[in-house]
Amino acid sequence: MRIATHFHDYPLIAPLVKFLPHIPNFAPIAAMALFGGTYLNKKYALIIPIVAMLIADYFIGFYSPYIMTSVYGSFILIGLIGIWLRNHKTLPNIVGGTLSGSIIFFLITNFAVWAVPRSFYPHTIQGLIDCYIMALPFFRNTIAGDLFYVTIFFGVYELALFMIKKIGTREVKWEKKI
């Protein structure tokens, strides 16, 4: 979605992209990191969200290296939460991991926005507080997006596993009856 909304000037793509809503910070990357950490090989779990961000940033345009580092680092930390979830996978832990990831992203990236040279905010405690306050609408979208996409990723995957087990059980029972 991040990439698609940047191609509104291209005649072949514009009619399609014009109708795609893009809510700032309502994105699947944190959910991808949490899901990857939980279900994928550890090597890929931390790499996939970073590669997805690099591809998107290549098309959209790179930005402040300080802020990019905080964004990418946040997703690596969220992937580590996912790795912890592997052995602690319960609904409350998944919800807690999702909310923890949202909070980590909010705290780290907004601290970076405040701390960068030539920040919009003065390098004072009040400037840091103002930075966090101004980011609250984005935080709401981050939480909503993370909960939405985690529900989709984990829900579809667990439903698929359940269906595979159920179908596999039926086939075994059917074979025994013959």
C-alpha positions as CSV (number, residue, x, y, z in Angstrom):
1,M,0.0,0.0,0.0
2,R,2.9,2.4,0.8
3,I,4.3,1.8,-2.6
4,A,1.0,1.9,-4.5
5,T,-0.1,5.3,-3.2
6,H,3.1,6.8,-4.6
7,F,2.2,6.0,-8.2
8,H,-0.9,8.1,-8.5
9,D,0.7,10.2,-11.3
10,Y,1.1,7.2,-13.6
11,P,-1.8,6.9,-16.1
12,L,-2.1,3.1,-16.1
13,I,-2.0,2.8,-12.3
14,A,-3.7,6.1,-11.2
15,P,-7.3,4.8,-11.7
16,L,-6.6,1.9,-9.4
17,V,-4.5,3.7,-6.8
18,K,-6.9,6.6,-6.5
19,F,-9.4,4.5,-4.6
20,L,-6.9,2.8,-2.3
21,P,-7.1,4.2,1.2
22,H,-3.8,4.8,2.9
23,I,-4.1,5.4,6.6
24,P,-0.8,6.5,8.0
25,N,0.9,3.8,10.1
26,F,-1.8,1.3,9.4
27,A,0.6,-1.2,7.9
28,P,1.4,-5.0,8.0
29,I,5.1,-4.8,8.6
30,A,5.1,-5.1,12.4
31,A,2.6,-8.0,12.1
32,M,4.9,-9.6,9.5
33,A,7.8,-9.3,11.9
34,L,5.8,-10.8,14.8
35,F,4.4,-13.6,12.6
36,G,7.8,-14.3,11.1
37,G,9.5,-14.5,14.5
38,T,6.8,-16.9,15.6
39,Y,6.6,-19.2,12.6
40,L,9.6,-18.8,10.4
41,N,13.2,-20.0,10.6
42,K,15.0,-17.5,12.9
43,K,17.3,-16.4,10.0
44,Y,14.3,-15.4,7.8
45,A,12.2,-14.1,10.7
46,L,14.3,-11.0,11.1
47,I,15.3,-10.5,7.5
48,I,11.9,-10.6,5.7
49,P,10.4,-7.4,7.3
50,I,13.6,-5.5,6.7
51,V,13.8,-6.6,3.1
52,A,10.1,-5.6,2.7
53,M,10.9,-2.2,4.1
54,L,14.0,-1.8,1.9
55,I,11.9,-2.6,-1.2
56,A,9.2,-0.1,-0.2
57,D,11.8,2.6,0.7
58,Y,13.5,2.0,-2.6
59,F,10.3,3.0,-4.5
60,I,9.1,5.7,-2.1
61,G,12.5,7.2,-1.3
62,F,14.9,6.9,1.5
63,Y,14.8,9.3,4.4
64,S,16.8,10.3,7.5
65,P,19.3,7.5,8.3
66,Y,18.7,8.1,12.0
67,I,15.0,7.6,11.7
68,M,15.3,4.7,9.2
69,T,17.6,2.9,11.7
70,S,15.0,3.4,14.4
71,V,12.2,2.1,12.2
72,Y,14.2,-1.0,11.0
73,G,15.5,-1.6,14.5
74,S,12.0,-1.5,15.9
75,F,10.9,-4.2,13.5
76,I,13.9,-6.4,14.4
77,L,12.9,-6.0,18.1
78,I,9.3,-7.0,17.2
79,G,10.7,-10.0,15.4
80,L,12.5,-11.0,18.6
81,I,9.2,-10.7,20.4
82,G,7.8,-13.2,17.8
83,I,10.8,-15.5,18.4
84,W,9.8,-15.5,22.1
85,L,6.2,-16.2,21.2
86,R,7.2,-19.5,19.5
87,N,7.3,-21.2,22.9
88,H,4.7,-19.0,24.6
89,K,2.0,-18.9,22.0
90,T,-1.3,-18.1,23.7
91,L,-3.9,-15.6,22.7
92,P,-3.1,-13.2,25.6
93,N,0.7,-13.5,24.7
94,I,0.0,-12.8,21.0
95,V,-2.1,-9.7,21.9
96,G,0.5,-8.6,24.5
97,G,3.3,-9.1,22.0
98,T,1.3,-7.1,19.4
99,L,0.7,-4.2,21.8
100,S,4.3,-4.4,23.1
101,G,5.5,-4.1,19.5
102,S,3.3,-1.1,18.8
103,I,4.6,0.6,22.0
104,I,8.2,-0.2,21.1
105,F,7.8,1.2,17.6
106,F,6.1,4.3,19.0
107,L,8.7,5.0,21.7
108,I,11.8,4.3,19.6
109,T,10.8,6.0,16.3
110,N,9.4,9.1,17.9
111,F,12.5,9.4,20.1
112,A,14.5,9.3,16.9
113,V,12.3,12.0,15.4
114,W,13.0,14.2,18.4
115,A,16.8,13.3,18.6
116,V,17.8,13.8,15.0
117,P,19.8,16.9,14.1
118,R,17.6,19.7,12.9
119,S,14.5,18.1,14.4
120,F,11.1,19.9,14.3
121,Y,11.2,19.7,18.1
122,P,13.6,21.5,20.5
123,H,16.1,19.1,22.2
124,T,14.5,19.6,25.6
125,I,12.2,17.5,27.8
126,Q,9.3,19.6,26.7
127,G,10.3,19.1,23.0
128,L,10.4,15.3,23.6
129,I,7.0,15.4,25.3
130,D,5.6,17.5,22.4
131,C,7.0,15.0,19.9
132,Y,5.2,12.1,21.6
133,I,2.0,14.1,22.0
134,M,2.0,15.0,18.3
135,A,2.5,11.4,17.3
136,L,-0.5,10.0,19.3
137,P,-2.9,10.0,16.3
138,F,-0.3,7.9,14.4
139,F,0.1,5.6,17.5
140,R,-3.7,4.9,17.4
141,N,-3.3,3.9,13.7
142,T,-0.3,1.7,14.5
143,I,-2.1,-0.2,17.2
144,A,-5.2,-0.6,15.0
145,G,-3.1,-1.8,12.0
146,D,-0.9,-4.1,14.1
147,L,-4.0,-5.7,15.8
148,F,-5.8,-6.0,12.4
149,Y,-2.9,-7.6,10.5
150,V,-1.8,-9.9,13.4
151,T,-5.3,-11.2,13.5
152,I,-5.3,-11.8,9.8
153,F,-1.8,-13.4,9.7
154,F,-2.1,-15.5,12.8
155,G,-5.7,-16.3,12.3
156,V,-5.4,-17.5,8.7
157,Y,-2.3,-19.5,9.5
158,E,-3.8,-21.2,12.6
159,L,-7.1,-21.8,10.7
160,A,-5.2,-23.4,7.9
161,L,-3.3,-25.7,10.4
162,F,-6.6,-26.6,12.0
163,M,-8.2,-27.5,8.7
164,I,-5.2,-29.5,7.6
165,K,-5.3,-31.5,10.9
166,K,-9.1,-31.9,10.6
167,I,-8.8,-33.1,6.9
168,G,-5.9,-35.3,7.8
169,T,-7.9,-36.9,10.7
170,R,-10.9,-37.5,8.4
171,E,-8.7,-39.3,5.8
172,V,-7.1,-41.5,8.5
173,K,-10.6,-42.4,10.0
174,W,-11.9,-43.1,6.5
175,E,-9.0,-45.3,5.6
176,K,-9.5,-47.3,8.8
177,K,-13.2,-48.0,8.0
178,I,-12.4,-49.6,4.7
